Amino acid sequence: MDRRSKHLISEERGVIFAKHNRGSNQRSIGQFLHRPARTICHDLAQGRREDGTYCPHVARLVYTASRARCRQRKLVEGSDLYR
């Protein structure tokens, strides 16, 4: 199954956390998960805490917040843009 265009799930973030803590690089984590190394890099950057460590829960919260911002909103009847 090709997972290139799918979003990361919680279990994959857990694997990223475990392998990153063991010292694995992004390319090897990506190969293990069958994901591009850039996806791993992006998730590691998204889930970075203030102290610099990766937290899968933080990565999920940032992902959810960014998805909420990018979704298209329907025009509300009676608004300035609605005609």
N, C-alpha and C positions, 0 to 999 in steps of 0.2 A: 504494500500500500504506500503510495507516494504521499508524504506528509509535508511537502514543501509549502503548500499554500494554506495549510491549516494553522490555527492558533495553538499556542502551547497550552497544555492542560496541567493541572496541579501535580500529577505524578511526574511529568517531565521536569517541572520546576524543582521537585524534590530530588530527582536524579542530578540535575544541574548543581544543586546545593551540595549534595554528597560528593560528587566527583570534583567540584571546584575546591572543596575543603581538603580533599586528598591530594590536591596539587595538579590535577589534570588540566591540560590546556583546552582552549575553546574548540580547536579543531577536533581533538579526540572525543570531546563530549558530543560535538555535533555528529561525528561519525557513528558514535554509539546510539544516538537517538534518531539517526537518519535525517538530520536537519543541517542546514547551512551553518557554518561557523559564525556568520554575521548575526543570525537569529540568537545564538547563544550569547554573543557579545552584547547585543542590544538588551537582552533580558538581564544579564549581569549588571549592566549600567542602570537599567530601570529599577532593579531591586536593591540598589545600594543604600545602606543605612547611613546615618550621620558619621558613624565610626569607620565607615569604609567596607564593612562586611556585607555579604549578599544575604538577603532574606527573601525566600520565595513568597511569603505572605505580602511583603511590601511590593514585590514585583506584580503580584496579582492586583493589589489595590491601585497601583499606578496604571496598569493596563485597563482596568475597569473604568477609572476616571477618564482616561484618554478616549476610550470607546464612547463614553457618554457624551463627550464634547463633540465628537466628529459625526455623530448621527444627524441626518437631515431632519429638520422639524417641518411639520405640516403648517401651512399658513392658517392662521386663526381668522375666522370670519369676522369682519369688522376692523381688522388691523389696518395700518397704513399701507402695507404691501398687498393686501387682498383687494382684488378688483373684479 
